[in-house]
Amino acid sequence: MNNSHKAIEPSPKTELLKDRLQPLLANCLDSQRTQIQTLAAELGTDVLSCAAALLYLAQPPTPAISLMEPTSTIKMVRYRLDVGSQHQITEESLKKVLVEESGVDKNNINNINIRGLYTLIDLPDSMPADIFQHLKTVEINQRPLAIKRVKSRFKKRSSLHRRRSKPRNTNSGINAGDQHAD
């Protein structure tokens, strides 16, 4: 066990946790050990992962730290997923899959816009290429995410706005509605 805690870089938070754990470890924790073993078995995971998850839940909320971006200023990128409301997905189920499959912090999944056949979503720009490739094949409700990066439209919007303000060219003499009236 001494080797495993050396991998964690000492921090004030870690020291505080150690100070709080030492008196607890001196007590009899048989019922808690049994509970964790039962939970781990029911969840199909190992005891260490279950204990780590419980530790995570027990800690007070701290500012979100993404596994992909260690700084607090995270550049976000828009993505398109080939799953939508017609595939019975919800924001929570989508977030759960993305957290499990990519390691992105749930708090860094933003602006989810679920449409009929697809979803638009903002994720950190620092997503590693191998995780991006993996997410292309990940399925939700038997449907691949087929994630694609959406190019920024800011420049196009400004030019579209200018184009819309100009009068339309009516040299053809045919209205758009008249073309299909047979």
GIPE-V865246 format. One line per field, one symbol per residue. ss: DSSP state (H for helix, E for strand, C for the rest). phi: phi as a letter, one per 20 degrees, with the letter a starting at -180 (. if undefined). psi: psi as a letter, one per 40 degrees, with the letter a starting at -180 (. if undefined). A space follows every 10 residues. Layout:
BEGIN
ss: ???
phi: ???
psi: ???
END
This chain:
BEGIN
ss: CHHHHHCCCC CHHHHHHHHH HHHHHHCCCH HHHHHHHHHH HHHCCCHHHH HHHHHHHHCC CCCCCCCCCC CCCCCEEEEE ECCCHHHCCC HHHHHHHHHH HHCCCHHHCE EEEECCCCEE EEEECCCCHH HHHHHHHCEE CCEECCCEEC CCCHHHHHHH HHHHHCCCCC CCCCCHHHHC CC
phi: .fffeffefg bgffffffff fgffffefdg ffffffffgf ffemceffff fffffgffff gcgfcffebf eeedfdcecd decbffdldc gfffggffff ednffgfddc lfcedfdbcd bdcgfeffgf fgffffdfdc llcfflfcfe ffdgffffff fffffefffd ffmdfffffd ee
psi: ddddeddhhh iddddddddd ddddddihfd dddddddddd ddefiidddd dddddddeii hihhhiedhe iehhhiihih hfiadeefii dddddddddd ddeihdefhi fhghadeihh ihiidehidd ddddddeiih ffhidfhihh iheddddddd ddddeiiihf ddehidddde g.
END
